[in-house]
Amino acid sequence: MKKKEVKPVKAERLNSYYEESRSLERELIGEFIK
């Protein structure tokens, strides 16, 4: 049961980290275009 509980938490952390890196990439690209 513990393993099943840990997996969703890891997925949420990866998802939030992925979204943050994506927003950072957009900011960097926006600065390059300027």
C-alpha distance matrix in Angstrom:
0.0 3.8 5.5 5.2 6.4 8.8 10.4 12.0 13.3 14.9 16.3 17.9 19.3 20.8 22.1 23.8 25.2 26.5 28.2 29.8 31.1 32.5 34.3 35.7 36.9 38.7 40.4 41.5 42.9 44.6 46.4 47.4 48.9 50.9
3.8 0.0 3.8 5.5 5.1 6.3 8.9 10.9 11.2 12.6 14.8 16.2 17.0 18.7 20.5 21.8 22.9 24.6 26.4 27.6 28.9 30.6 32.4 33.4 34.8 36.8 38.2 39.3 40.9 42.6 44.1 45.3 47.0 48.8
5.5 3.8 0.0 3.8 5.4 5.1 6.4 9.4 10.3 10.7 12.6 14.7 15.6 16.6 18.5 20.4 21.1 22.4 24.6 25.9 26.9 28.5 30.6 31.6 32.7 34.8 36.4 37.3 38.7 40.7 42.2 43.1 44.8 46.8
5.2 5.5 3.8 0.0 3.8 5.5 5.5 7.3 9.4 10.5 11.4 13.4 15.1 16.0 17.3 19.3 20.7 21.6 23.4 25.2 26.4 27.6 29.6 31.0 32.1 33.8 35.7 36.8 38.0 39.8 41.6 42.6 44.0 46.1
6.4 5.1 5.4 3.8 0.0 3.8 5.7 6.2 7.1 9.3 10.7 11.7 13.2 15.1 16.2 17.6 19.2 20.7 22.1 23.6 25.2 26.6 28.2 29.6 31.0 32.7 34.3 35.6 37.0 38.6 40.3 41.6 43.0 44.8
8.8 6.3 5.1 5.5 3.8 0.0 3.8 5.8 5.4 6.4 8.8 10.2 10.8 12.5 14.3 15.7 16.6 18.3 20.2 21.3 22.6 24.4 26.1 27.1 28.6 30.5 32.0 33.0 34.6 36.4 37.9 39.0 40.7 42.5
10.4 8.9 6.4 5.5 5.7 3.8 0.0 3.9 5.4 5.2 6.2 8.7 10.0 10.6 12.2 14.4 15.3 16.3 18.3 20.0 21.0 22.3 24.4 25.7 26.7 28.6 30.4 31.4 32.6 34.5 36.3 37.2 38.7 40.7
12.0 10.9 9.4 7.3 6.2 5.8 3.9 0.0 3.8 5.4 4.9 6.1 8.6 9.8 10.3 12.2 14.1 15.0 16.3 18.3 19.8 20.8 22.5 24.2 25.4 26.9 28.7 30.1 31.2 32.8 34.8 35.9 37.2 39.1
13.3 11.2 10.3 9.4 7.1 5.4 5.4 3.8 0.0 3.8 5.4 5.1 6.2 8.6 9.8 10.6 12.2 14.1 15.4 16.6 18.3 19.9 21.3 22.6 24.2 25.9 27.3 28.7 30.2 31.7 33.3 34.7 36.2 37.9
14.9 12.6 10.7 10.5 9.3 6.4 5.2 5.4 3.8 0.0 3.8 5.4 5.1 6.1 8.5 9.9 10.4 12.0 14.2 15.3 16.3 18.1 20.0 20.9 22.2 24.3 25.8 26.7 28.3 30.1 31.6 32.7 34.4 36.3
16.3 14.8 12.6 11.4 10.7 8.8 6.2 4.9 5.4 3.8 0.0 3.8 5.4 5.1 6.0 8.6 9.8 10.3 12.2 14.1 15.2 16.2 18.3 19.8 20.7 22.4 24.4 25.5 26.6 28.4 30.3 31.3 32.6 34.7
17.9 16.2 14.7 13.4 11.7 10.2 8.7 6.1 5.1 5.4 3.8 0.0 3.8 5.5 5.0 6.1 8.5 9.7 10.5 12.2 14.2 15.2 16.6 18.3 19.8 21.1 22.7 24.3 25.6 27.0 28.9 30.3 31.5 33.3
19.3 17.0 15.6 15.1 13.2 10.8 10.0 8.6 6.2 5.1 5.4 3.8 0.0 3.8 5.4 5.2 6.0 8.5 9.9 10.5 12.2 14.1 15.5 16.5 18.2 20.0 21.2 22.5 24.2 25.8 27.2 28.6 30.3 31.9
20.8 18.7 16.6 16.0 15.1 12.5 10.6 9.8 8.6 6.1 5.1 5.5 3.8 0.0 3.8 5.6 5.0 5.9 8.6 9.8 10.4 12.0 14.2 15.1 16.2 18.3 19.9 20.8 22.2 24.1 25.7 26.7 28.3 30.3
22.1 20.5 18.5 17.3 16.2 14.3 12.2 10.3 9.8 8.5 6.0 5.0 5.4 3.8 0.0 3.8 5.4 5.0 6.2 8.6 9.9 10.5 12.4 14.2 15.2 16.6 18.6 20.0 21.0 22.5 24.6 25.7 26.9 28.9
23.8 21.8 20.4 19.3 17.6 15.7 14.4 12.2 10.6 9.9 8.6 6.1 5.2 5.6 3.8 0.0 3.8 5.4 5.1 6.2 8.7 9.8 10.7 12.3 14.2 15.4 16.7 18.5 20.0 21.1 22.9 24.5 25.8 27.4
25.2 22.9 21.1 20.7 19.2 16.6 15.3 14.1 12.2 10.4 9.8 8.5 6.0 5.0 5.4 3.8 0.0 3.8 5.5 5.1 6.2 8.5 10.0 10.5 12.2 14.3 15.4 16.5 18.3 19.9 21.3 22.6 24.4 26.0
26.5 24.6 22.4 21.6 20.7 18.3 16.3 15.0 14.1 12.0 10.3 9.7 8.5 5.9 5.0 5.4 3.8 0.0 3.8 5.4 5.2 6.1 8.7 9.8 10.4 12.4 14.4 15.3 16.3 18.3 20.1 21.0 22.4 24.5
28.2 26.4 24.6 23.4 22.1 20.2 18.3 16.3 15.4 14.2 12.2 10.5 9.9 8.6 6.2 5.1 5.5 3.8 0.0 3.8 5.5 5.0 6.3 8.6 9.8 10.6 12.5 14.3 15.3 16.5 18.6 20.0 21.1 22.8
29.8 27.6 25.9 25.2 23.6 21.3 20.0 18.3 16.6 15.3 14.1 12.2 10.5 9.8 8.6 6.2 5.1 5.4 3.8 0.0 3.8 5.4 5.2 6.2 8.6 10.0 10.7 12.4 14.3 15.4 16.8 18.6 20.1 21.4
31.1 28.9 26.9 26.4 25.2 22.6 21.0 19.8 18.3 16.3 15.2 14.2 12.2 10.4 9.9 8.7 6.2 5.2 5.5 3.8 0.0 3.8 5.5 5.0 6.1 8.7 9.9 10.4 12.2 14.1 15.4 16.4 18.3 20.0
32.5 30.6 28.5 27.6 26.6 24.4 22.3 20.8 19.9 18.1 16.2 15.2 14.1 12.0 10.5 9.8 8.5 6.1 5.0 5.4 3.8 0.0 3.8 5.4 5.0 6.3 8.7 9.9 10.5 12.2 14.3 15.3 16.4 18.5
34.3 32.4 30.6 29.6 28.2 26.1 24.4 22.5 21.3 20.0 18.3 16.6 15.5 14.2 12.4 10.7 10.0 8.7 6.3 5.2 5.5 3.8 0.0 3.8 5.4 5.1 6.3 8.7 9.9 10.5 12.5 14.4 15.4 16.7
35.7 33.4 31.6 31.0 29.6 27.1 25.7 24.2 22.6 20.9 19.8 18.3 16.5 15.1 14.2 12.3 10.5 9.8 8.6 6.2 5.0 5.4 3.8 0.0 3.8 5.4 5.1 6.3 8.6 9.8 10.8 12.5 14.4 15.6
36.9 34.8 32.7 32.1 31.0 28.6 26.7 25.4 24.2 22.2 20.7 19.8 18.2 16.2 15.2 14.2 12.2 10.4 9.8 8.6 6.1 5.0 5.4 3.8 0.0 3.8 5.4 5.1 6.1 8.5 9.9 10.5 12.3 14.3
38.7 36.8 34.8 33.8 32.7 30.5 28.6 26.9 25.9 24.3 22.4 21.1 20.0 18.3 16.6 15.4 14.3 12.4 10.6 10.0 8.7 6.3 5.1 5.4 3.8 0.0 3.8 5.5 5.1 6.0 8.6 9.8 10.5 12.3
40.4 38.2 36.4 35.7 34.3 32.0 30.4 28.7 27.3 25.8 24.4 22.7 21.2 19.9 18.6 16.7 15.4 14.4 12.5 10.7 9.9 8.7 6.3 5.1 5.4 3.8 0.0 3.8 5.5 5.0 6.3 8.7 10.0 10.7
41.5 39.3 37.3 36.8 35.6 33.0 31.4 30.1 28.7 26.7 25.5 24.3 22.5 20.8 20.0 18.5 16.5 15.3 14.3 12.4 10.4 9.9 8.7 6.3 5.1 5.5 3.8 0.0 3.8 5.4 5.2 6.3 8.8 10.0
42.9 40.9 38.7 38.0 37.0 34.6 32.6 31.2 30.2 28.3 26.6 25.6 24.2 22.2 21.0 20.0 18.3 16.3 15.3 14.3 12.2 10.5 9.9 8.6 6.1 5.1 5.5 3.8 0.0 3.8 5.4 5.0 6.2 8.7
44.6 42.6 40.7 39.8 38.6 36.4 34.5 32.8 31.7 30.1 28.4 27.0 25.8 24.1 22.5 21.1 19.9 18.3 16.5 15.4 14.1 12.2 10.5 9.8 8.5 6.0 5.0 5.4 3.8 0.0 3.8 5.5 5.2 6.4
46.4 44.1 42.2 41.6 40.3 37.9 36.3 34.8 33.3 31.6 30.3 28.9 27.2 25.7 24.6 22.9 21.3 20.1 18.6 16.8 15.4 14.3 12.5 10.8 9.9 8.6 6.3 5.2 5.4 3.8 0.0 3.8 5.5 5.1
47.4 45.3 43.1 42.6 41.6 39.0 37.2 35.9 34.7 32.7 31.3 30.3 28.6 26.7 25.7 24.5 22.6 21.0 20.0 18.6 16.4 15.3 14.4 12.5 10.5 9.8 8.7 6.3 5.0 5.5 3.8 0.0 3.8 5.4
48.9 47.0 44.8 44.0 43.0 40.7 38.7 37.2 36.2 34.4 32.6 31.5 30.3 28.3 26.9 25.8 24.4 22.4 21.1 20.1 18.3 16.4 15.4 14.4 12.3 10.5 10.0 8.8 6.2 5.2 5.5 3.8 0.0 3.8
50.9 48.8 46.8 46.1 44.8 42.5 40.7 39.1 37.9 36.3 34.7 33.3 31.9 30.3 28.9 27.4 26.0 24.5 22.8 21.4 20.0 18.5 16.7 15.6 14.3 12.3 10.7 10.0 8.7 6.4 5.1 5.4 3.8 0.0
